[in-house]
Amino acid sequence: MPDRTVLFVCVENAGRSLMAEAIFNAEPPPGWRATSGGTRPAGEPHPRTRRLLEEIGLDLPGHAPRIATAEMIERATVRITMGCLDDAGCPANLRTLEMTDWALPDPARLDDAGARRVRDTIRDHVRRLRTELLLRDRRAARPGSPAP
């Protein structure tokens, strides 16, 4: 089965979307992987992002913050925004495609405890997403089932 991609998008790709990518890719469902991008990427991850991931035994993804390109958006199987739909810089085509918005606050604007709550909420959302994708794949694998 070819890899299918979950794309996580936030404004700077410096915190929320990087955390979601790292958490998802730590235990991806078979045939899935995650990537991330931003609408206006920062020059580097927020300094706290690395620490927040290390606290749960994970590393930052192996890329710097980057733009969520039209190609990334179009090719993604699942698209999840972290709240960037409220931002004027959100790509127009992202608004017209099927996607989910987790509407999370930017942890860079929060104290350490607030940033940890955002990270833990992302972890909970990713766990539910993994379960949904596994169930969807199992249903699709049944004889006579429609493709996802």
N, C-alpha and C positions, 0 to 999 in steps of 0.2 A: 504494500500500500504506500503510495507516495506521501511524503511529509505534507502535513497541513499546518498552516501557520495561524497563530493567534497574534494579533498586533495590538500592543498596548500603546496608547497615545496620551501624552499630557503636554503641557505648554513647553517646558524647558527640557524634557527628557533627562532630568537631573535627579529626580527623586522617585515619585510614585510609579512611573512607567518602568524605570530601571528595576525597582524593587519587584514589581509584578513579573517582569521578564525573568529575573533571577529565581524567584519563588516557583514560577511555573516550570522552568527548565530544570529545576532540581529533581522533579519527579513528573516528567511529562507523560501523558497517556501515550500508548504505542502509536507511532505514526504522526505525532504532533510535536511542534516546537513553538517557542515564542520568540518574538522580537519586539523592539520598541522604537519609538521616535517621538519627536516633539514638533509642535507647530512653530516655535521659535526657540530652537535648542540653545542651551547654555554652552559655555566653553568647556565646562567640566562638570562632573557630578557634584551635587551639593556635598560639602564636607561630611555632613552627618549621615548621608546615605550609606556609605561604606560601613560605618560603625553600626548602623541599624541592622544591616544585613549580617555582619559578623556576629552580632548578638544572637542570631538564630542559626548560626553555622553556615552561612552562605557568603559568596563573594559577589562583587559587582560583575555584571556582564562584561565581556571582553571588548567593548567598543565605547568610544566617547559619546556624549550626547550628540544626536544627529536628527536631521529633519525627517519627518514622516513624509516621504515622497509619494507622489501620485501612484507610482508603480507599487510601492509597499502597500498602500491603502487598497488598491485594486486587486492585488494578488492575495491578500489575506483572506483566509477562510472565515475567521472570526475577528471582529474589530471591537476593541473596548477602549473607551475614553475614560479618563480619570476626572473629567470636569471641564475639559477644554472647549466643549460646545458653547459655553458661555463667553468664550474669548473671541474677539473679532478676527483674530488671526487663524482661527480654525479653518482648515481647507474646506472649500465649498463641497467638493465631491465626498468628503467624509459625512457630511450632513445628508447626502442623498442615498447612501448605501446602508445596508442592514448593519446595525451596530448596537452596542449596549453602552450606556454611560453609568459609571459607578459614582460619579459626582462626589469625589473625595476632596477634602480641603488640602491645600498645598502644605506639606509638612515643613517646608522652609520658613513658613510664617508662624509656626507653632513652637512651643517650648519642647524640651526633650520628651516629656510625658505625652504631650499631644502628638508628637511625631511617632512615638511608639504605638499609640492608638491607631494612627493611620496605617502604619506597617502591619499591625495585627489585623486590621480590617481588610487590608489587601490580601493577607494570607488566608483569611476566612473566605473571601470572594474567590480566590484562586482555587481553594479546595473544592468549593461548590462547582466552579467551572470545570475542573478536572472530572468530577463525578458526572456532570451533565454530558461532557464529551464522551466519556466511556459508555454511558447508557445509550447515547445516540449512535455510537459505533456498533454496539451490540445489537440494537434494533435494526440497523442497516445491514448487518451481517446475516440476519435471519432470511431464509429462503422466502422469496416473494415480497420482501420489504422494499419500500421505495428508497432510493438513494438519498442520503442526507442533503 
